Amino acid sequence: DEVLCYLRDTFEHFMAAVEETAEADLFKPGLVPFVGKGTLANWYRYYATHDSFGRNKIYDALLKKKTSLPRSN
């Protein structure tokens, strides 16, 4: 639950930052320190791919855990 909450919170904060940025600025290299020499648009693309990968791994693990629990009668 904590990991999923962190995932959702991080996504909400990131999306708020993207939505507050002018469209032209999304393509300016080095606009914000955490993207280095890249653009915020490219960072968003990488973030979305990583987020999707992580989310799938979390749900797969939860499903595996759920199916491995002993059933009560």
GITA-V701217 format. One record per backbone hydrogen bond with DSSP energy under -0.5 kcal/mol. NH is the residue of the N-H (numbers start at 1). CO is the residue of the C=O. Records with the same first field share a line. If there is no record, write none. Layout:
NH=CO  CO
This chain:
5=1
6=2
7=3
8=4
9=5
10=6
11=7
12=8
13=9
14=10
15=11
16=12
17=13
18=14
19=15
20=16
21=17  18
25=22
26=22  23
27=24
28=25
29=27
30=38
31=28
35=32
36=33
38=35
41=26
43=39
44=40
45=41
46=42
47=43
48=44
49=45
50=46
51=47
52=48
53=49
54=50
55=51
56=52
57=53
58=54
59=55
60=56
61=57
62=58
63=59
64=60
65=61
66=62
67=63
68=64
69=65  66
